[in-house]
């Protein structure tokens, strides 16, 4: 089992920055990649980006590329989502998730690809 706990959400104005954290614990050696997703009211859960647990390579959805950055602190087993130039359309509950599919050669962007999920943290961007 892998446990994930997100933190760092809040209410900010458009143009501001926010950093989300995802603390991992448990069988972290079983993690191949960590993903960030978000879900706005009435919408499907949407892929934001992902990072390989080993190596730290990243991949982003087009609508956040250049504004959001995913990083990992290996000493703390924590993954971060730095969000800059926030827009009202970024308002959602943000989730981190762990993917245990070792050896995948493509980036996995669907929620069902991920085995473990955090509880989510609310991000609200006012205009």
Backbone bond lengths (Angstrom), bond angles and torsions (degrees), N, CA, C in turn:
res aa  C-N    CA-C-N  psi(-1)  N-CA   C-N-CA  omega(-1)  CA-C   N-CA-C  phi
1 X - - - 1.454 - - 1.522 110.15 -
2 X 1.307 113.87 146.42 1.462 121.64 175.72 1.528 107.45 -122.83
3 X 1.306 116.51 132.12 1.453 121.15 176.99 1.524 109.57 -106.68
4 X 1.314 114.96 137.52 1.465 121.47 -178.56 1.522 109.00 -129.11
5 X 1.315 116.20 133.48 1.463 121.28 178.93 1.519 108.97 -132.69
6 X 1.338 116.41 116.42 1.461 120.69 178.42 1.525 110.08 -90.15
7 X 1.323 114.40 154.66 1.451 120.86 173.26 1.525 108.36 -155.79
8 X 1.336 115.45 166.29 1.457 120.04 173.55 1.506 115.88 106.46
9 X 1.324 117.90 -2.50 1.460 118.52 178.92 1.513 111.82 -69.78
10 X 1.324 115.26 172.18 1.455 119.54 179.10 1.503 112.26 169.04
11 X 1.325 114.91 -171.11 1.468 122.82 179.31 1.521 108.25 -107.11
12 X 1.331 115.98 123.49 1.458 121.16 179.34 1.524 109.17 -135.41
13 X 1.322 115.45 165.40 1.464 120.64 176.56 1.533 109.46 -89.24
14 X 1.303 114.51 158.32 1.464 120.00 177.17 1.529 109.76 -56.56
15 X 1.330 115.37 137.67 1.459 121.08 -178.82 1.506 114.34 94.38
16 X 1.320 115.83 -13.61 1.465 120.08 -178.44 1.525 111.11 -80.19
17 X 1.331 114.89 176.18 1.463 122.22 178.66 1.515 109.48 -120.07
18 X 1.322 114.21 156.74 1.464 121.36 178.08 1.514 107.19 -152.69
19 X 1.326 116.51 144.92 1.453 120.02 176.44 1.526 109.75 -121.60
20 X 1.299 115.14 123.40 1.460 121.39 175.85 1.517 109.59 -96.88
21 X 1.325 115.62 147.54 1.454 121.59 176.90 1.514 109.88 -119.96
22 X 1.316 115.51 149.68 1.465 121.46 175.73 1.526 106.76 -134.62
23 X 1.316 115.49 104.16 1.460 120.84 179.50 1.521 109.09 -86.60
24 X 1.327 115.47 130.08 1.458 120.33 -178.96 1.521 110.36 -110.49
25 X 1.321 116.05 149.95 1.467 121.65 176.58 1.521 108.39 -153.87
26 X 1.324 115.07 170.16 1.454 119.51 -178.04 1.513 111.03 91.10
27 X 1.327 116.79 -140.24 1.464 122.48 -175.64 1.527 110.97 -81.34
28 X 1.306 116.04 63.67 1.472 119.99 -176.09 1.516 112.11 -67.39
29 X 1.330 117.74 -19.50 1.458 120.24 177.82 1.519 111.32 -66.39
30 X 1.325 116.39 -15.38 1.466 120.51 179.95 1.520 113.00 -88.47
31 X 1.339 117.09 0.01 1.457 120.74 -178.34 1.518 110.39 -85.57
32 X 1.321 116.48 130.26 1.467 121.76 175.02 1.521 111.04 -99.16
33 X 1.305 115.24 -38.66 1.466 120.23 178.72 1.525 109.22 -151.50
34 X 1.309 114.83 155.04 1.465 121.86 174.75 1.519 108.29 -115.86
35 X 1.305 115.10 134.06 1.452 119.52 178.77 1.511 111.82 -117.06
36 X 1.320 114.93 155.04 1.464 121.93 170.57 1.528 107.34 -115.73
37 X 1.301 114.91 133.63 1.462 122.64 176.86 1.525 108.37 -127.95
38 X 1.311 115.78 165.34 1.456 120.33 173.50 1.522 109.58 -144.36
39 X 1.324 114.34 154.79 1.450 119.92 -179.77 1.521 109.52 -141.58
40 X 1.318 114.92 117.24 1.453 121.64 176.33 1.524 108.90 -90.83
41 X 1.324 118.16 157.66 1.468 120.54 -179.47 1.522 111.57 -56.47
42 X 1.324 115.63 129.67 1.455 120.90 177.19 1.514 115.02 77.98
43 X 1.332 116.60 4.68 1.466 120.14 -178.87 1.525 110.79 -119.69
44 X 1.324 115.23 162.43 1.452 119.98 177.44 1.524 110.69 -75.52
45 X 1.321 114.36 158.17 1.457 118.96 176.96 1.529 108.95 -66.66
46 X 1.321 115.68 133.14 1.465 122.39 -170.17 1.525 110.53 -118.08
47 X 1.328 116.15 136.10 1.461 121.81 176.01 1.518 109.85 -70.52
48 X 1.328 115.66 134.32 1.466 121.79 177.80 1.524 110.00 -107.16
49 X 1.325 116.72 -48.82 1.455 120.62 -178.98 1.509 110.07 179.55
50 X 1.345 115.48 173.86 1.451 120.31 -178.46 1.521 109.89 -151.54
51 X 1.331 114.34 161.24 1.462 120.81 178.54 1.522 108.26 -139.63
52 X 1.311 115.96 137.84 1.458 120.35 176.13 1.522 108.97 -72.18
53 X 1.333 117.01 134.54 1.459 120.58 -177.87 1.531 110.90 -63.06
54 X 1.316 116.13 -41.22 1.466 121.69 175.91 1.524 107.71 -103.21
55 X 1.292 115.51 124.41 1.464 119.77 178.09 1.512 114.13 100.88
56 X 1.323 116.80 -35.90 1.458 119.79 173.87 1.508 116.95 78.02
57 X 1.337 117.45 14.32 1.464 117.27 176.40 1.522 109.31 -67.68
58 X 1.324 115.61 149.77 1.458 121.41 -173.80 1.518 112.12 -125.85
59 X 1.320 114.23 161.53 1.466 122.22 179.33 1.517 107.10 -148.95
60 X 1.342 116.79 138.94 1.461 120.76 -174.79 1.516 111.87 -130.16
61 X 1.321 113.80 152.01 1.449 119.34 169.83 1.524 108.62 -69.54
62 X 1.324 115.88 150.50 1.460 120.05 -175.70 1.526 112.40 -60.09
63 X 1.328 116.96 -34.39 1.465 118.87 -173.36 1.531 113.33 -77.61
64 X 1.335 118.03 -4.38 1.458 119.99 176.15 1.530 112.00 -122.29
65 X 1.315 116.46 -7.20 1.463 120.83 -177.30 1.521 110.07 -59.39
66 X 1.315 115.80 131.81 1.454 120.90 -178.67 1.520 113.48 90.66
67 X 1.323 117.59 -16.23 1.475 121.33 178.40 1.531 111.32 -111.49
68 X 1.310 117.13 -35.11 1.460 121.80 -177.10 1.526 109.63 -107.96
69 X 1.332 115.63 146.01 1.455 121.54 178.23 1.527 109.47 -136.75
70 X 1.324 115.87 131.12 1.458 121.34 177.20 1.523 108.30 -104.57
71 X 1.320 115.78 135.45 1.457 120.98 177.79 1.518 109.15 -141.34
72 X 1.326 114.75 171.62 1.474 119.62 -176.61 1.516 109.61 -141.88
73 X 1.307 115.66 135.31 1.459 122.21 173.64 1.526 107.38 -103.09
74 X 1.329 115.12 107.14 1.464 119.00 -175.17 1.524 112.45 -67.32
75 X 1.324 117.14 -29.34 1.463 119.64 -178.69 1.521 111.80 -71.70
76 X 1.321 116.30 -25.24 1.466 120.95 -177.55 1.522 112.51 -108.44
77 X 1.345 116.46 -3.19 1.473 120.22 -175.18 1.522 111.24 50.79
78 X 1.312 114.91 42.94 1.456 121.49 -177.27 1.519 109.51 -123.38
79 X 1.313 115.37 137.79 1.458 122.49 177.43 1.520 108.04 -110.15
80 X 1.317 115.52 142.62 1.459 121.13 -176.92 1.520 111.20 -120.56
81 X 1.321 115.02 150.20 1.462 121.91 171.42 1.519 106.66 -124.81
82 X 1.326 115.16 103.53 1.459 120.94 176.33 1.519 108.60 -87.12
83 X 1.311 116.66 122.25 1.458 121.54 -176.75 1.522 108.95 -117.89
84 X 1.315 115.91 117.33 1.460 122.05 178.88 1.521 110.45 -113.98
85 X 1.306 115.36 162.96 1.473 121.55 178.30 1.523 110.86 48.44
86 X 1.307 115.56 50.55 1.460 119.89 -176.08 1.521 111.53 -65.36
87 X 1.329 114.33 146.20 1.460 122.71 -179.87 1.522 109.22 -120.57
88 X 1.328 117.79 156.72 1.473 118.89 177.50 1.521 112.54 -55.54
89 X 1.321 117.80 -32.04 1.467 120.08 179.86 1.519 113.35 -72.12
90 X 1.332 117.93 -6.00 1.459 121.35 173.13 1.528 111.83 -82.64
91 X 1.323 116.89 -5.80 1.462 120.60 179.65 1.521 110.71 -62.00
92 X 1.329 115.88 125.60 1.470 121.24 -177.18 1.522 108.86 -178.77
93 X 1.311 114.47 171.42 1.465 120.19 166.14 1.523 106.37 -88.73
94 X 1.306 115.68 127.94 1.458 121.41 -177.61 1.522 109.60 -103.21
95 X 1.327 114.73 134.81 1.449 121.95 -178.60 1.528 110.37 -124.11
96 X 1.319 116.30 143.10 1.456 119.76 166.33 1.522 107.88 -103.67
97 X 1.326 115.24 153.91 1.453 120.26 -175.97 1.520 109.46 -148.67
98 X 1.317 116.17 152.25 1.461 121.92 -178.61 1.529 110.28 -113.60
99 X 1.322 114.15 135.10 1.469 122.46 179.90 1.522 108.27 -112.55
100 X 1.314 116.83 123.38 1.458 120.98 -177.61 1.512 114.29 -101.96
101 X 1.330 117.12 13.94 1.465 120.70 -176.38 1.526 110.96 -83.18
102 X 1.314 116.15 81.62 1.452 119.78 -179.96 1.523 111.25 -62.98
103 X 1.333 113.98 141.90 1.444 119.77 175.84 1.501 115.24 89.70
104 X 1.333 117.26 -3.26 1.454 118.03 178.78 1.524 109.86 -62.55
105 X 1.306 116.16 131.88 1.470 120.10 -177.45 1.516 112.16 -95.06
106 X 1.313 116.89 -4.81 1.461 119.92 178.32 1.523 108.45 -121.58
107 X 1.302 115.47 156.51 1.441 120.23 176.62 1.526 109.05 -75.63
108 X 1.298 114.78 130.44 1.460 120.98 -177.71 1.516 109.26 -95.96
109 X 1.313 116.40 121.55 1.470 120.86 -170.57 1.516 113.89 -119.22
110 X 1.314 118.54 4.53 1.462 120.85 -179.22 1.518 110.62 -100.42
111 X 1.314 117.96 141.43 1.468 120.02 -179.26 1.526 113.32 -54.07
112 X 1.334 117.36 -35.05 1.465 119.27 -176.17 1.529 112.13 -72.06
113 X 1.330 117.40 -10.49 1.458 121.19 176.02 1.534 112.31 -73.99
114 X 1.320 116.65 -16.91 1.459 121.43 -171.20 1.519 111.07 -104.58
115 X 1.325 113.91 140.04 1.455 120.02 -170.02 1.533 113.45 -94.04
116 X 1.294 117.04 -32.23 1.468 121.14 -175.78 1.524 109.21 -129.91
117 X 1.338 114.22 145.71 1.460 120.60 -175.87 1.519 111.16 -134.41
118 X 1.316 114.47 147.32 1.454 119.78 170.15 1.515 110.63 -82.48
119 X 1.330 115.55 -178.90 1.463 120.58 -175.42 1.518 112.66 -84.80
120 X 1.314 116.84 -14.07 1.456 121.21 179.31 1.518 112.47 93.81
121 X 1.317 115.37 152.04 1.459 121.74 176.40 1.531 108.48 -139.00
122 X 1.326 115.88 136.08 1.460 120.85 -174.77 1.523 111.26 -81.27
123 X 1.326 115.52 131.62 1.460 122.41 171.88 1.517 107.44 -120.32
124 X 1.315 116.48 123.78 1.454 121.84 178.96 1.516 108.70 -124.31
125 X 1.333 115.57 125.00 1.456 121.40 -179.52 1.527 108.02 -114.86
126 X 1.321 115.75 117.65 1.458 120.17 -178.91 1.523 109.68 -92.63
127 X 1.328 114.96 150.88 1.473 119.82 -178.15 1.517 111.34 -89.99
